[in-house]
Amino acid sequence: MPNDGWNADYFEDEFDEPDPWDFDSSTYEQRKYRRQNRVVESHVGSPESILEIGCAEGVHSELLLERFPDADLHGIDISEAAVERARERTDSDRATFFAGEASAYLDSLDEQFDVIVWSETIYYLGDTMSVPEFHRFLDVVAGLLSPDGVLCMANIVGQDEGPEAPLTEVPILDAYKTLLAARLDRVHEARYTEPKSEDDAEHTYEVLGYVPSA
Ligand SMILES: C[S@@+](CC[C@H](N)C(=O)[O-])C[C@H]1O[C@@H](n2cnc3c(N)ncnc32)[C@H](O)[C@@H]1O
């Protein structure tokens, strides 16, 4: 059964205090963002449009806006508090943020984006839908990517503890990769294991890049 626990109330609680996952303060997270930005740059050069799914407080959004000065960015996140902080943080007329559930919001879009950034969020969405629903949702995501665009994501692999642990087991992440590969070509895959000083532990994550199938 899909899990309805990853809802707005859950994430609103998480964002009760700013920066619940140390996105802003952690060198580990900052390195992860830079790695994703390099994938974007190597496949698209200088994008004009970016969609960020699960943008949280806009930490990565801000780096994307700095690194890609020709791009407008649309960010979507289920938490109102996070989106409000993303607006304050970026304070840019090139950025537009929406608070709401991603699958409903993405369904309403009728444009395509040069870049889709979808990091550390696929496993929540995947857990809230049945497999056929998620399969269809990926059609929507893939349909939002421009013919010359790139979809980039980073996902923690096999988180040791915490609520995400059962969502990030390797076979589950592999299943998402299989579903993504059914409509997009994978052009980048790299795995890193690095210390995160904020929680005194090492974590493994993957950075993935996809382009529309040839
Ligand atoms: C772990 S954070 C990752 C934030 C950011 N992408 C990053 O890598 O720094 C996951 C984010 O996804 C958002 N989220 C989870 N489920 C969502 C959904 N169904 N629709 C929109 N946003 C969602 C959460 O509110 C949270 O901000």
The ligand as an SDF file (V2000), in Angstrom:
LIG
                    3D

 27 29  0  0  0  0  0  0  0  0999 V2000
   15.3850   15.7260    1.6720 C   0  0  0  0  0  0  0  0  0  0  0  0
   14.6760   17.1830    1.0320 S   0  0  0  0  0  0  0  0  0  0  0  0
   15.6890   17.5150   -0.4090 C   0  0  0  0  0  0  0  0  0  0  0  0
   15.7710   18.9840   -0.7670 C   0  0  0  0  0  0  0  0  0  0  0  0
   16.6280   19.3600   -1.9760 C   0  0  0  0  0  0  0  0  0  0  0  0
   16.1540   18.7480   -3.1850 N   0  0  0  0  0  0  0  0  0  0  0  0
   18.0670   19.0340   -1.7670 C   0  0  0  0  0  0  0  0  0  0  0  0
   18.5760   18.0850   -2.3840 O   0  0  0  0  0  0  0  0  0  0  0  0
   18.7160   19.7270   -0.9840 O   0  0  0  0  0  0  0  0  0  0  0  0
   13.1860   16.5810    0.3090 C   0  0  0  0  0  0  0  0  0  0  0  0
   12.2400   17.6940   -0.0670 C   0  0  0  0  0  0  0  0  0  0  0  0
   11.1670   17.1460   -0.8360 O   0  0  0  0  0  0  0  0  0  0  0  0
    9.9720   17.7670   -0.4470 C   0  0  0  0  0  0  0  0  0  0  0  0
    8.8660   16.8470   -0.8190 N   0  0  0  0  0  0  0  0  0  0  0  0
    8.6410   15.6130   -0.3330 C   0  0  0  0  0  0  0  0  0  0  0  0
    7.5480   15.0650   -0.9030 N   0  0  0  0  0  0  0  0  0  0  0  0
    7.0790   15.9920   -1.7750 C   0  0  0  0  0  0  0  0  0  0  0  0
    5.9820   16.0170   -2.6770 C   0  0  0  0  0  0  0  0  0  0  0  0
    5.1270   14.9880   -2.7840 N   0  0  0  0  0  0  0  0  0  0  0  0
    5.7930   17.1130   -3.4320 N   0  0  0  0  0  0  0  0  0  0  0  0
    6.6520   18.1720   -3.3320 C   0  0  0  0  0  0  0  0  0  0  0  0
    7.7080   18.2030   -2.5080 N   0  0  0  0  0  0  0  0  0  0  0  0
    7.9320   17.1140   -1.7330 C   0  0  0  0  0  0  0  0  0  0  0  0
   10.1340   17.9850    1.0470 C   0  0  0  0  0  0  0  0  0  0  0  0
    9.3000   18.9910    1.5640 O   0  0  0  0  0  0  0  0  0  0  0  0
   11.6210   18.3680    1.1320 C   0  0  0  0  0  0  0  0  0  0  0  0
   11.8070   19.7450    1.0460 O   0  0  0  0  0  0  0  0  0  0  0  0
  1  2  1  0
  2  3  1  0
  2 10  1  0
  3  4  1  0
  4  5  1  0
  5  6  1  0
  5  7  1  0
  7  8  2  0
  7  9  1  0
 10 11  1  0
 11 12  1  0
 11 26  1  0
 12 13  1  0
 13 14  1  0
 13 24  1  0
 14 15  1  0
 14 23  1  0
 15 16  2  0
 16 17  1  0
 17 18  1  0
 17 23  2  0
 18 19  1  0
 18 20  2  0
 20 21  1  0
 21 22  2  0
 22 23  1  0
 24 25  1  0
 24 26  1  0
 26 27  1  0
M  CHG  2   2   1   9  -1
M  END
$$$$
